[in-house]
Amino acid sequence: MMKRKVALIRRVVLAMLPVLFFCRESSAYSDHFVDIELYQSGIILDIRYATPNNITGQTVYSNARCLLRNDVAMRLLRVQEGLCKKGYRLIVFDCYRPLSVQKKLWEILPDERYVANPARGGSTYNRGAAVDVALADSAGKPLSMPTAYYDFSGKADGSYKVASVEALQNIALLESAMKAEGFLSFKSEWWHYEVADWARHHVSDFPVQKQGCED
């Protein structure tokens, strides 16, 4: 009985957090953005664009934050909760991505197999409706995955012909957990997941920074 009460209280608190802490855009059309770190869920942030360790070789986010639309964030938190019960944690590499950053990526890699053309409506990341993830153990140690993050050599195309048995097991677990909460996988990128109704969120271009996120 006590465990059920604690679980109920936790769900109520999680439901209230978006009201207390959120980043609202100037447009009334869109669902608001929330910062995933405010939930203290155990998700590990390794936001690559907040470091030079990305395909641009430059730091393009001024702060390592994971901003997502509220409904997308709630799904990701449920994924984390389910994985935690099994002794795993999510690692997040990227969440909301400003349109200006998308344009920069397109200049570097103008290939629609890997980067959405910003001239064609932008990316699901620009809408706060996509996330790049991997798995870690309960202590936060990254687990073996089919390739390195952002490997565009073709090894990440979904066939995983050179992946180890351990990596195949890990990617199967990750994919199962994400799809159970309504995320869709991306064939050429094992790390990329997005929600099916991403089109209802508009493209944004406010910077990823420590305070504020007005569009």
N, C-alpha and C positions, 0 to 999 in steps of 0.2 A: 504493500500500500504506500509506504513512504517513498519507494523508488518511483512509483507512478506520479506521486505529487511533485517530486523534484523534477521529473521529466516534463510535467505540465507547466510548472513555473518557468522552466528553461525555454519552452516553446513560446510562452507569453512574452518573456523578456526579449527573445530574438525577434518576435513580431513587432515589438515596440521600438527597437533600435533604429529602423529606418526613419521613424518619425523624429527621433532625437538627434540622429547624426546622418546627414546626407548632403549631397552636392546637387543643388537644383540648377537646371539650365533656365535661360531666359524664355524659352518656348514653352507654352502651356501644353503643347501637344504631347510631349514626351514623358515617359516614366522617368523618375529621378535616378541619379547615380548614387551608389553607396560605396564606401570604402570597406573592402572585405576585412581589413586588419582590425577594424573596430569590434568585430565579433569575437576576437581572441579564440578562434576555432582550432588552432593548431596547424592551419595551412602555412606552408613555408613559402615565403616570397623570395624569388630569385629573378627579379625584374631586370632582364638583360639590357633593355634600352636605357636603364638608369646607370649603366656601366659602358665601357668601351667594348665589352665582350659580346658583340653582335655583328651582323653583316655590314653595318656602316663603319665599324671601327671607331665610332664616336659615341659620346654620352648624349642622348637626345631627349631624355626625360630628366627634369631637374630633381625629381624625387621618386623613390622606389615605392609606388603605390599601385594597388590593384583596384581600379574603379570599374564597376559593372552596373548595368541597369538592375534595379531592385529585384525583379523577378529572376534574372539570370544569377544574381548573387545568392538568392535563396536556394536555387537548385544546386549551386556549387557547394554551399554549406551542408546540404543534405548528403552530397557525395562524400564530403570529408567525414561527416558523422558516421556514415556506413563503413567507410574504409578504416576509420579509427577503431571500430569494434573488432576488426580483423587484424589489427596490429600494423596498419599502414597510414601514411599521410600523403596529402597532395603537395606537390611542388608546383608553383605557378611562375611561369616565365613572362607572360604578357597578358594583359586584359584590355581595357580601353586604350585605343591608340589614336591620337589626334590625326586628322586628315592631312595636316602638313607633314607629319612623319611618314604617312602612307606615300605621299608624293616623293619623298626622299628615297624610300625603299624602291619605288618604281624606277627611279633614275638609276639606281644601282643594279637592280635585277628586273628588267622589263619583260617578264615572262609570266603569263597569266596562270601557268601551272602552279606557281609558287607565290606570286604576289598579285593581289587584286588591283586592276587598273583604276587609279583614282578618278580618271575621266569618265568612267562608266558607273558612277554612283558610289565609288569608294568601297571600303571593306566592311565586313561584319564587325571587325575590331573597332572601326570608326564609329560604330553605333553602340558600343558597349555590350555587344551580344555574342562575343566570342572570347575564348580563353585558350592559352597554351599551357599544357600541364604534363607532369610526369609523376612517378611514384617514389616515395621514400619509405624507409622502415619507421617504426615508432620513435626511434631516437633521432630521426631526421637525416639519416644517411641515404643518399640517392641510390636507387636500385637500378640494375641493368635494364636498359631499354634497347630496342632494335638498332638505333643509331644515336649519334649525338644530336642534341637539339639543333634545329636549323640545318640539318644535313640535306643538301640538295643534289647529292650524287646519284640519286635514283634508288638508293638502299632503303629509303623511307617511304617507298611507293605503295606499301601495303602487302607486298609479297614476302618481305623479310627473309629472303633466301639465305642470307649470311648471318642471321640473328641466332644467338644461342638459345638453348631450351629455356633457360631462366628468363631471358629477355622476352621470349614468346609468351611465357606464363604471365609475366608482369604486364605486358601490353594487353593481354586478354582480360586480366583483372581490371585494369584501368578502363578499357573500353566498355566492359560490362557495367561497371559502376556509373560511368558517365551516361551511357545510353538509358540506364534505368531511371535517370532523372530528366530525360528528354533531350539530352545533347546529341547532336549528330556528329559523326566522325568525318574527317577529311582524308580522302584516299591517298594523296601524295605526301601527307604530313601526319604522322602518328600522334603528334602533340596537339594538333588543332581540333577544337570542338566548338560548335556553335549551336544556338537554339533554332528550331525550325521556323519560329515566327519573328526572326530577326528584322524583317522588312517593316515591322510596325514602329521601329525605333529609327529616328532620323540620324543622319551623319552629323558628327560634332567635331569641333576643332579647338576646344579649350586645352591649354597645356596641362600636363601631368605635373603638378607642383604640390608643395606641402600644404598650403592653405588656399582654399577656394577653387572653384571650377566653373565659373560663369561662362556660358557660351556667347 
